[in-house]
Amino acid sequence: MWVFMMVFLGYGQSLQHSRPSTDVVEGQLNNGLKYYLKHLPNAGNKIHMRLLVKAGVEQEQEGQVELAHLLEHVAFGPSPHFPKGIMHLESMRSLGMVRGDINGGTGMKSTSYYLRVPKEHPQSVDKALHWLRDIAADVKFNAREVEKEKASVKQEMLFRESDEPLIVAAVETLEAKIYPCTRFTDQLLEGIEALTPQELEHFYKKWYRPDRMAILIVGDLKEMKNLEQHIQKLFGDIPPAQQMQKVTDCEEVYQKKPPQFYVEELAEASHFLRYQLYYRTQLAECIQMPKGFLSSIEFNLFLDILRKRLEHVYANQISVKNEYQYASKPMSYSIQLCGQPQNSQEVLSGITNALQVLKAYGVYPEEYKEVVEQYVSQGLPRAHNFWIKQLERHFLEGHPLFASPKALETQLRDISLSAFNEHLKEFVQTQPQDIGVITGSKLPSYYKNEDWVRKQLSELSKNQLQPYVLPVVTKELIPAAIKNELKPVSFIEVEPPIKDSQAFVLENGVKIILKPFQPTSGIGAKDLYVQGFRPQGASAFSMVDYASAVVAPRWIQEKDLRDYSSKALNSFKETHGIHLSEPFIDYRETGMAARAPLASTEAVLEWIYTLFQAVSYSAEKVKAWEILYKEREPYVPSSEEEIKSYIREFYGDTVIPRYYGYRNVNPWQNAKFLRQHQAEKSIEIYNRLFNDASQWTFILSGDFNAEEMMPLLQQYLGNLPEESVLTTSRPKASFPKPLLKGPLVRRIKTQKLMSNEKYYLQYIQPTKQVLSWQEEVLVQTLGELIETKLQRLRQELGLSVYDLWSDGYYDLEENRVQIKIEISGIPKEIEAIRKECQQIVEELKKGDISEKYLEAAVERIKLKYTEAYLQTHEKMQQRLYDVLGNKRPWVSHQEYLSYLNGLDPKAIQQAAQRYLIKENQFEFIAGNISP
């Protein structure tokens, strides 16, 4: 129960409660501040709170770089009710929150501050409201705090630094010219540095006014009247704005602009070509009406259909984006063309043709049904997220409120196909008003000539239009005649690995584990999850064939080396809603994973059956693929890929990290493997590993009936080929491991330009035997405790770090304990960061572990072991795999939480003394530095 101060009426609030259908309590104070309260019974133990301010980038003046963003950072600093700042550990504990429960965001039109507070924690909502009140009326602009937050904002900008900084900068430069109120500078860090406390305070007083603010609270609320009165008491005495500020209507300015054409030339990319086509719409005129809001959803559905049509023809050369929804730009959408210059003429005219055909002929029933179902299942928020998004858009943009997700879904489904096709004509533009071109310095000039580009876009006339032909849908991979020959095989039931599961062995040796359960709600909650694995991989072959083995599944599937094309495979997966279906071959293991609606169970099994059919060698297809590969420009890794690959090679790692049936090979590693592999050997290895199902185990989980599932498993998995040709044991690593002993420091010079540097402090300790689950949880808590202490780099030392984290975990496959610290910082502060990180390590080894720090770390680790989290689909699959593939025990959430509740500082100190020793210490400093 919340404890509120006694409040008195008399503030002159003008309360205007919303229509009964939404049950939203809505009010507006005399000073203009609005509030929205929505009670959601059984909405979990978190109350979601927001302060929204209609002030963002659009309100900045020319030359003010990231000012609104910097103000947001400063608002998290010391305040009247939180003298150490809301993010300080003591402040977080007073609210019953952990890291991740509080954040902020700055956009084009608004800034938001949000919290998730536990509803059972005494006075948590009251304290949170006092913090929001501090932001609304009492932000202080102390010069020292401003300087500290400048460093943080600069580091955040560097953290988001793209792997294609030149191209991103060119796009942002174009859009700053095309869209009003949008700004870009190539002197970003210098611009942030130039901001003054006086500028921030002036912006704050001008735009952070109660008539531009709203409080949102959504959750399992009690005593609504007391809560409402408390808001009135806390916020009602904020003085109203003395005068209305003139707000530029960026939408109106944009729509009145004449057509625009801009070119950005990149000297560093001689043959690069990219077109950015911008199409204006008039949706803003009706967006605040219920039908207008539905039109905005229809607009997204149209873009999904357009994207699918263009991608079917031009694959990854095209991308389509709703600029209004995703970038807070004026009402428009963009089509980006990036590909080979020699076919740009064809693609430009193809884009126009696709738009004209859509406007003239509309869409097919199949297309419309697909995108509506996709929006309902994936794009429509549920529970508290639905109300948070609704209320935000209602306040910021005037969107109407719907009574529930179901009410919105019903109205959307009530829009007929004929009505949808008629609406298309209102907002589909067949010619872009605005065009941006990014070109390399050596391309012919006509590629960047406005007349030439617009001519390509207007080549077709309506007389040449032909209705769109839907691509052939691949509904099955196995012909009916072959399916009829797949007779269900017999099986034996064996002892299940865990309670409430079932285990079977089919005639051909395939092992099946069925785990029927009701997953935690969320995306995919009603799906079937499948993963299969065998304990042999690349190490079952000569190590000179390692690259050929690892790359085999991906390029064999993608490059048409079967009787069906990759387009047919993709069509089959899309038709049946199959996701995550990537087979892999790793050093010690071969595997695959998939999820799909339960109704598509047979389709998933059909896909698995196809994976296990032998691949025939085709010299012609292999040669064609290799020519295509050689024509590609060499892959340039991201700085992150490059650094992580260097560290893996430094340790001599052979096993690729695993996550729910996946081995994540980063693109740079994959490119290296592709250069080293031999096609014929890849096919041989693939066939030997996938043509022998007797060594495979399949884990199926979901809300299904096991008896109904078994006949399909007997039919498809029972008829997989059986050839026992490889050893059945999981081999140990035979690659020679480097003899490493710390402490060591390595400097990594990255190929790509980095304005900051990355610091890694890692402790690696090999283990002689499998770690107990209790020790693993202890190591995780130690890593979390380090991260909790790391927060002082910003909060107390004022260092310009943004991306900082620590992790402790047990790597079973490499059989070692790893404790890692990773921090992004500016070069001149790296030594200070190093010193502080090692100071934290020494503190832990000496037992300098306060109860408050340990409690905060334990609370964060507990989130990994709540019953709701352990009941998610992917976590369930991982736990089942750990039991079957890694021979780990099955541990209940009660056992995890009981162990965590019993942890004390002494146990943490002993763990620190075991693992955080100099012999285990390795440091890496990466950036544009000399190694």
Secondary structure as the mmCIF struct_conf table of DSSP 4:
data_model
#
loop_
_struct_conf.conf_type_id
_struct_conf.id
_struct_conf.beg_label_comp_id
_struct_conf.beg_label_asym_id
_struct_conf.beg_label_seq_id
_struct_conf.end_label_comp_id
_struct_conf.end_label_asym_id
_struct_conf.end_label_seq_id
BEND BEND1 LEU A 9 LEU A 9
BEND BEND2 TYR A 11 TYR A 11
STRN STRN1 SER A 14 SER A 14
HELX_LH_PP_P HELX_LH_PP_P1 HIS A 17 ARG A 19
TURN_TY1_P TURN_TY1_P1 PRO A 20 THR A 22
STRN STRN2 VAL A 24 GLN A 28
TURN_TY1_P TURN_TY1_P2 ASN A 30 ASN A 31
BEND BEND3 GLY A 32 GLY A 32
STRN STRN3 LYS A 34 HIS A 39
TURN_TY1_P TURN_TY1_P3 PRO A 41 ASN A 42
BEND BEND4 ASN A 45 ASN A 45
STRN STRN4 LYS A 46 VAL A 53
BEND BEND5 LYS A 54 LYS A 54
BEND BEND6 GLY A 56 GLY A 56
HELX_RH_3T_P HELX_RH_3T_P1 VAL A 57 GLN A 59
BEND BEND7 GLU A 60 GLU A 60
HELX_LH_PP_P HELX_LH_PP_P2 GLN A 61 GLN A 61
TURN_TY1_P TURN_TY1_P4 GLU A 62 GLY A 63
BEND BEND8 GLU A 66 GLU A 66
HELX_RH_AL_P HELX_RH_AL_P1 LEU A 67 ALA A 75
TURN_TY1_P TURN_TY1_P5 PHE A 76 PHE A 76
BEND BEND9 GLY A 77 GLY A 77
STRN STRN5 SER A 79 SER A 79
TURN_TY1_P TURN_TY1_P6 PRO A 80 HIS A 81
STRN STRN6 PHE A 82 PHE A 82
TURN_TY1_P TURN_TY1_P7 PRO A 83 LYS A 84
TURN_TY1_P TURN_TY1_P8 ILE A 86 MET A 87
BEND BEND10 HIS A 88 HIS A 88
HELX_RH_AL_P HELX_RH_AL_P2 LEU A 89 SER A 94
TURN_TY1_P TURN_TY1_P9 LEU A 95 GLY A 96
TURN_TY1_P TURN_TY1_P10 ARG A 99 GLY A 100
BEND BEND11 ASP A 101 ASP A 101
STRN STRN7 ILE A 102 THR A 106
BEND BEND12 MET A 108 LYS A 109
STRN STRN8 THR A 111 PRO A 118
TURN_TY1_P TURN_TY1_P11 LYS A 119 GLU A 120
BEND BEND13 HIS A 121 HIS A 121
TURN_TY1_P TURN_TY1_P12 PRO A 122 GLN A 123
HELX_RH_AL_P HELX_RH_AL_P3 SER A 124 ALA A 137
HELX_RH_AL_P HELX_RH_AL_P4 ALA A 143 PHE A 159
TURN_TY1_P TURN_TY1_P13 ARG A 160 ARG A 160
BEND BEND14 ASP A 163 GLU A 164
HELX_RH_AL_P HELX_RH_AL_P5 PRO A 165 ILE A 178
BEND BEND15 TYR A 179 TYR A 179
TURN_TY1_P TURN_TY1_P14 PRO A 180 CYS A 181
BEND BEND16 ASP A 186 ASP A 186
HELX_RH_AL_P HELX_RH_AL_P6 LEU A 188 ALA A 194
HELX_RH_AL_P HELX_RH_AL_P7 PRO A 197 TRP A 207
HELX_RH_3T_P HELX_RH_3T_P2 PRO A 210 ARG A 212
STRN STRN9 MET A 213 GLY A 219
BEND BEND17 ASP A 220 ASP A 220
HELX_RH_AL_P HELX_RH_AL_P8 MET A 224 PHE A 235
TURN_TY1_P TURN_TY1_P15 GLY A 236 ASP A 237
BEND BEND18 ILE A 238 ILE A 238
HELX_LH_PP_P HELX_LH_PP_P3 PRO A 239 ALA A 241
BEND BEND19 GLN A 242 GLN A 243
HELX_LH_PP_P HELX_LH_PP_P4 MET A 244 LYS A 246
HELX_RH_AL_P HELX_RH_AL_P9 CYS A 250 LYS A 256
BEND BEND20 LYS A 257 LYS A 257
HELX_LH_PP_P HELX_LH_PP_P5 PRO A 258 PRO A 259
STRN STRN10 GLN A 260 LEU A 266
TURN_TY1_P TURN_TY1_P16 ALA A 267 GLU A 268
TURN_TY1_P TURN_TY1_P17 SER A 270 HIS A 271
STRN STRN11 LEU A 273 ARG A 280
HELX_RH_3T_P HELX_RH_3T_P3 LEU A 283 GLU A 285
TURN_TY1_P TURN_TY1_P18 CYS A 286 GLN A 288
BEND BEND21 MET A 289 MET A 289
HELX_RH_AL_P HELX_RH_AL_P10 PRO A 290 TYR A 314
HELX_RH_3T_P HELX_RH_3T_P4 ALA A 315 GLN A 317
STRN STRN12 ILE A 318 ASN A 322
HELX_RH_AL_P HELX_RH_AL_P11 GLU A 323 ALA A 327
BEND BEND22 PRO A 330 MET A 331
STRN STRN13 SER A 332 CYS A 338
BEND BEND23 GLY A 339 GLY A 339
HELX_RH_3T_P HELX_RH_3T_P5 PRO A 341 ASN A 343
HELX_RH_AL_P HELX_RH_AL_P12 SER A 344 TYR A 361
HELX_RH_AL_P HELX_RH_AL_P13 PRO A 365 GLN A 374
HELX_RH_PI_P HELX_RH_PI_P1 TYR A 375 GLY A 379
BEND BEND24 LEU A 380 LEU A 380
HELX_RH_AL_P HELX_RH_AL_P14 ALA A 383 GLU A 397
HELX_LH_PP_P HELX_LH_PP_P6 HIS A 399 LEU A 401
BEND BEND25 ALA A 403 ALA A 403
HELX_RH_AL_P HELX_RH_AL_P15 PRO A 405 ARG A 413
TURN_TY1_P TURN_TY1_P19 ASP A 414 ASP A 414
BEND BEND26 ILE A 415 ILE A 415
HELX_RH_AL_P HELX_RH_AL_P16 LEU A 417 PHE A 427
BEND BEND27 THR A 430 GLN A 431
BEND BEND28 GLN A 433 GLN A 433
STRN STRN14 ASP A 434 GLY A 440
TURN_TY1_P TURN_TY1_P20 SER A 441 LYS A 442
BEND BEND29 LEU A 443 LEU A 443
HELX_RH_3T_P HELX_RH_3T_P6 SER A 445 LYS A 448
HELX_RH_AL_P HELX_RH_AL_P17 GLU A 450 LEU A 457
TURN_TY1_P TURN_TY1_P21 SER A 458 SER A 458
HELX_RH_3T_P HELX_RH_3T_P7 LYS A 462 GLN A 464
HELX_LH_PP_P HELX_LH_PP_P7 PRO A 467 VAL A 473
BEND BEND30 LEU A 477 ILE A 478
HELX_RH_AL_P HELX_RH_AL_P18 ALA A 480 GLU A 485
HELX_LH_PP_P HELX_LH_PP_P8 LYS A 487 SER A 490
STRN STRN15 PHE A 491 VAL A 494
BEND BEND31 PRO A 497 ILE A 498
TURN_TY1_P TURN_TY1_P22 LYS A 499 ASP A 500
STRN STRN16 GLN A 502 LEU A 506
TURN_TY1_P TURN_TY1_P23 GLU A 507 ASN A 508
BEND BEND32 GLY A 509 GLY A 509
STRN STRN17 LYS A 511 PRO A 516
HELX_LH_PP_P HELX_LH_PP_P9 PRO A 519 THR A 520
BEND BEND33 SER A 521 GLY A 522
TURN_TY1_P TURN_TY1_P24 ILE A 523 LYS A 526
STRN STRN18 ASP A 527 ARG A 534
BEND BEND34 PRO A 535 PRO A 535
HELX_RH_3T_P HELX_RH_3T_P8 ALA A 538 ALA A 540
BEND BEND35 PHE A 541 PHE A 541
HELX_RH_3T_P HELX_RH_3T_P9 MET A 543 ASP A 545
HELX_RH_AL_P HELX_RH_AL_P19 TYR A 546 GLU A 558
TURN_TY1_P TURN_TY1_P25 LYS A 559 ASP A 560
BEND BEND36 ARG A 562 TYR A 564
HELX_RH_AL_P HELX_RH_AL_P20 SER A 566 HIS A 576
TURN_TY1_P TURN_TY1_P26 GLY A 577 GLY A 577
STRN STRN19 HIS A 579 HIS A 579
STRN STRN20 PHE A 584 ILE A 585
BEND BEND37 TYR A 587 ARG A 588
STRN STRN21 THR A 590 PRO A 597
HELX_RH_3T_P HELX_RH_3T_P10 LEU A 598 SER A 600
HELX_RH_AL_P HELX_RH_AL_P21 THR A 601 LEU A 611
TURN_TY1_P TURN_TY1_P27 PHE A 612 PHE A 612
BEND BEND38 GLN A 613 GLN A 613
HELX_LH_PP_P HELX_LH_PP_P10 ALA A 614 TYR A 617
HELX_RH_AL_P HELX_RH_AL_P22 ALA A 619 GLU A 631
BEND BEND39 ARG A 632 ARG A 632
HELX_LH_PP_P HELX_LH_PP_P11 GLU A 633 SER A 638
HELX_RH_AL_P HELX_RH_AL_P23 SER A 639 TYR A 651
TURN_TY1_P TURN_TY1_P28 GLY A 652 GLY A 652
BEND BEND40 VAL A 655 VAL A 655
HELX_LH_PP_P HELX_LH_PP_P12 ILE A 656 PRO A 657
STRN STRN22 ARG A 658 TYR A 659
TURN_TY1_P TURN_TY1_P29 TYR A 660 GLY A 661
STRN STRN23 TYR A 662 ARG A 663
HELX_RH_AL_P HELX_RH_AL_P24 PRO A 667 GLN A 676
HELX_RH_AL_P HELX_RH_AL_P25 ALA A 679 PHE A 690
BEND BEND41 ASN A 691 ASN A 691
HELX_RH_3T_P HELX_RH_3T_P11 ALA A 693 GLN A 695
STRN STRN24 THR A 697 GLY A 702
BEND BEND42 ASP A 703 ASP A 703
HELX_RH_AL_P HELX_RH_AL_P26 ALA A 706 TYR A 716
HELX_RH_3T_P HELX_RH_3T_P12 LEU A 717 ASN A 719
BEND BEND43 LEU A 720 LEU A 720
BEND BEND44 LEU A 726 LEU A 726
BEND BEND45 THR A 728 SER A 729
HELX_LH_PP_P HELX_LH_PP_P13 ARG A 730 ALA A 733
BEND BEND46 PHE A 735 PHE A 735
HELX_LH_PP_P HELX_LH_PP_P14 PRO A 736 PRO A 738
BEND BEND47 GLY A 742 PRO A 743
STRN STRN25 LEU A 744 LYS A 749
BEND BEND48 GLN A 751 LYS A 752
BEND BEND49 SER A 755 ASN A 756
STRN STRN26 GLU A 757 PRO A 766
BEND BEND50 LYS A 768 GLN A 769
HELX_LH_PP_P HELX_LH_PP_P15 VAL A 770 SER A 772
HELX_RH_AL_P HELX_RH_AL_P27 TRP A 773 LEU A 790
TURN_TY1_P TURN_TY1_P30 GLN A 791 GLN A 791
HELX_RH_AL_P HELX_RH_AL_P28 ARG A 792 GLN A 795
TURN_TY1_P TURN_TY1_P31 GLU A 796 LEU A 797
BEND BEND51 ASP A 803 ASP A 803
STRN STRN27 LEU A 804 ASP A 811
TURN_TY1_P TURN_TY1_P32 LEU A 812 ASN A 815
STRN STRN28 ARG A 816 GLY A 825
HELX_RH_3T_P HELX_RH_3T_P13 PRO A 827 GLU A 829
HELX_RH_AL_P HELX_RH_AL_P29 ILE A 830 LYS A 846
TURN_TY1_P TURN_TY1_P33 GLY A 847 GLY A 847
HELX_RH_AL_P HELX_RH_AL_P30 GLU A 851 LYS A 862
HELX_RH_3T_P HELX_RH_3T_P14 LEU A 863 TYR A 865
BEND BEND52 THR A 866 THR A 866
HELX_RH_AL_P HELX_RH_AL_P31 GLU A 867 LEU A 870
TURN_TY1_P TURN_TY1_P34 GLN A 871 GLN A 871
BEND BEND53 THR A 872 THR A 872
HELX_RH_AL_P HELX_RH_AL_P32 HIS A 873 LEU A 884
TURN_TY1_P TURN_TY1_P35 GLY A 885 GLY A 885
BEND BEND54 ASN A 886 ASN A 886
HELX_LH_PP_P HELX_LH_PP_P16 ARG A 888 TRP A 890
HELX_RH_AL_P HELX_RH_AL_P33 HIS A 893 ASN A 901
TURN_TY1_P TURN_TY1_P36 GLY A 902 GLY A 902
HELX_RH_AL_P HELX_RH_AL_P34 PRO A 905 TYR A 915
BEND BEND55 LEU A 916 LEU A 916
HELX_RH_3T_P HELX_RH_3T_P15 LYS A 918 ASN A 920
STRN STRN29 GLN A 921 GLY A 927
BEND BEND56 ASN A 928 ILE A 929
#
